[in-house]
Amino acid sequence: MKYVAALVIALVLNASANLLMKLGMKAVQAGGGVLKDGPLGAVLVVLTTPTLIIGLTCFGLNAAFYMYALQSDTLKISVAYPVMVGGGFALIAIIARLHPALAEKLNSGQLVGIALVLIGVIVIAMQTKADSA
């Protein structure tokens, strides 16, 4: 159970990191773009933009929790990775739709796609449990 909890935490951290990077880059782009002052300026922009620093920190923590989850003898990579990627994809799409600064539109095809990805992840997880029973 602790490995599954670590995987869920990793998923949330990964989605958070991606969303924070998008929000941070929107602010950077409004100021002229990340490469406005060249590569060294880009490093400085990243290191002085709190949203980007927090996003990068979330990526690092995501990796730590994901690696912890992967050390489980029972949690297979063939389940962990689809949960991480599929769950993260759905979470990001939904939050990007609801967050006022992003307000991304989701058409009916995208909603169907998100549902199919989630159904696929659930089927993979359920089948894996059935195989180990």
N, C-alpha and C positions, 0 to 999 in steps of 0.2 A: 504493500500500500504506500509506503514512503517513497518508492521509486515512481509510482504513478503520480503522486503529489508533486514530486520534483519535475516530472515531465509536464504537468499542467502549469506549474510555475514558470518553467522554461518557455512554454508556448506563450503565456501572457507577457513575459519579458520580451520575447522576440517580436510579438505584435506591437508592444509598446515602443520598442526601439524603432521599428519601421515608421510608425506614426509620428514619433518625435522627430525623426530625421526629416520627414516630409514637412512638418510644421517649421522646423528650424531652417530648412532650405528655402521655404517660401519667404521667410524673413531675410535671408541672405540674398536671394534673388531680387527682392525689393530694393536692396542696397547696392545693386549693381552686379551681383553674381559672385560666385565663389572664386573665379579666376580673374576677377577685375584687376587685382594687383599682382598677378602672376602666381606661380606655385608656392612660393614662400608666404605670400599674402593669404593664400588659401588655407595654409596650415594655421596661420594666425587667426583667420576668421573662424575656423572650426574650434580652436582653443579658447576663443573669447565669446562664443555663442552658447549660453547655458543650455538651451534646448538640445543642441547637438551633443554637448558633453554628457548630458543625462541620457540621451539616446545611445551613445557609444557605451556608456556604463551599463545600460540595460542589455546591450549585445554581449558584453563581457559576462554579466551575471547569467544571461541565457545560456551561454556556452558552459559555464560551471554547473548549472542545474541539469542541463542536458547530459553532460558527461557523467554526472552522478547517477542519473536515471539509467544510463546505458550500462552501468556496471552490474545491474540486476541480472540474475541468472534466468529469470522468468519473463522479463520484458524484452521481447524480440525487437531488433532493429526494424524488421519488416512491419511492425506495428508502431513503434515509437516515431519513426520518421513520417509516415503518413499522418499520424495524429498531430505532430509538430507543424508540418507544412499545410495540411488541409485545414486543420483547426485554426491555424494562424491566418490563412487566407480568408476564411469566413469572418473571423473576428475583425481583421483589418477592413474588409469591405463594409461590414456593418457599421463600425465606428466611423469610417471615412464618410459614410452616408449621413450619420447623425451629428458629427462634430461640426459646429457652425463655421469654423475656419476652413474646413475642407469641403463640406457640403457636396460631396460627389453624388452624382445621379447614378442610380442602378436601374437598368431597364429590365424588362421581364426575362429576357434571355440570360442576363447576368444572375438574376435571382434564381432561375432554374439551375444554372451552372453551380452556384453556391450550394444549393440544396443537394444536387447530385454529388458534389465533392464530399459534403458532410455524410450523406448516405453511404458513399464508398468507404469512408473512414470507419463508420459504424460497422459495416459489413466485415471489413478486414479485422477489426477488433473482436467482433463476435465470433467469427470463424476461427480465429486464433485461440480463443477460449475454448471453443468446441473441440479443437484439435488436441488441446492439452488435457481435456477431461477424461 
